[in-house]
Amino acid sequence: MSTLVALARAQAFAAGRAQPIATVRHLHVHDEPMVLIPLAMAGEANAPLAAMIGTSVSAPRLLVVSQPRNRDERFAFTAALAEELLPYLESFATETEAVPVDRGRDVRHRYVDAPQVWVPNPGGADFLRLLGRSTRFRRTDGDHPVPPVVPLLGQWLTFLASAAEMPGSALLANAVQALGMHWATGQSAAEDAQFGSLYAWITAGAAAAREAERGPVAGPATDPEFDNKVLAPLITASSPDLPEVIRDLLTPTWERMWHSLDLLRSLPAGARVATRWDSDRDTYSAFVEHLAEDGAPQPRRDGAVAAASRLQRLENAAARYAVQRAFDDPLVMAEYRLTGAAFGGVVTLANPDRVDDSGKRPVLRPRIMVATTEPVRVEAGASLTSPARPSQKAKVISVTPTADGCDVLLELSGGMGRKLVAEPGSVPAVGERILLTTLSEAYRPGAAFPDPAETPWTHGGPPVTSA
């Protein structure tokens, strides 16, 4: 937990109301999302009990397994879930757009939109991951066949769950994580994991949150008391009242989910949210193409090289997402200013026409002086970036202490055109307030991994043969 979030939690506790910790929305919220609330039976490994699903708050569909331990009923439930979810997921694979690649020398095509599925909490996303793993290899013929839509649904659920692990992705989103990214409550992080309590803190305050703690769960696990006193007798008796009991249990969460989406939409989208959604559309387009051309289910587990490559992508995405959130949101950037990784100041001197001719050819290298009263914990030679000019680098030449702060002399490169005269507005002018940080959105090249066949036998390669 950062210092500023800890402060916001203390303020929320004192005021009895959640406090905003973001000025913009940091994820894409679809105009036509699919909301899915899964419910599992306690004591059974990923045994589905029910699901409430739909694209409209006024028209949810409830799917219930009357006997969760019955294999046929469980797969009938999965087939019914597929009938609801698959048409939505596939409905965006229609219109495409051309995207320039290779500096405009070629184009590729991607779909103009992609689906977005919302679940209440990370447990809901994990439930879908496990359901996908248990269904994508099911056979549609032979002994114990399943409907053809079952393994296809398993592939889609595995795809969505995999996308949810990528920082910044919004293909499969959960309300707990999304709300917690934008508001701080006066309760612990563990208590925030309870969707009803978190939602109540944000919309009504601490008193309502205490009441919500005793309210219906948001899944995927059910409340033990509800299991013992209500659910078990209904299942044992094969009672026809089970669907209505489950509906009453899930309806409050269903309504809170849609209101949560409205809360998130009330925040303006961050400048880089659209770019991340473009990446999601690329991912969706690639998966649709895979299903059309090959359709093989995802492997049970990654090989050594594939796992290392995926881990690197996740790490790079996490670092990039942290930088993008800071660049989009002054409240997020404030944490970096507090630690000295960023500082703001006023340009007091500027030489926009300075040319460095010490090398083989002259290059444009303007210099500016920035006066700041904030802590500066960078040394000469460090490279800084301004969120207002992310393609421009500022090299620290010197840091000179003053009576009320320090003067930072910077040499600029990039983002000023290709001539020896800077384009208008590309060099900060005297009097301009500027923010500088060690954070950077610069592309990070991936590491070179060996071919799987060239790895040792301990990592999936060929076994060592004796001479």
Protein Blocks (a to p, Z undefined) as FASTA:
>chain_A
ZZklmmmmmmmmmnopacdfbfbdcbdcdfbdcdddddddehiahiafbdcddjbfklcc
ddddfblmlmklmmmmmmmmmmmmmmmmmmmmmcdcdddeehhpaccdddfbdcddddfb
lklmmmmmmmmmmmmmpcfehjhiacfklmmmmmmmmmmmmmmmpghiakbccfklmmmm
mpccfbdfklmmpmklmmmmmmnojklmmmmmmmccebjbdcfklmmmmmmmmmmnopak
lmmmmmmmmmmmmmmmmmmmmmmmmpccdfklmmmmmmmmmmmmmmmmmmmmnopacdfb
dcfklmmmmmmmmmmmmmmmmmmmmmmpmklmmmmmmnopaccdddfbdcfkbccfkbmb
dcdddddddddfbdcdbdehiacddfklmmbccddfbdcddfklcadddddeehiajbfb
dcehkaccehiacdddfbdfbdcdddddddfklpcfknopacdddZZ
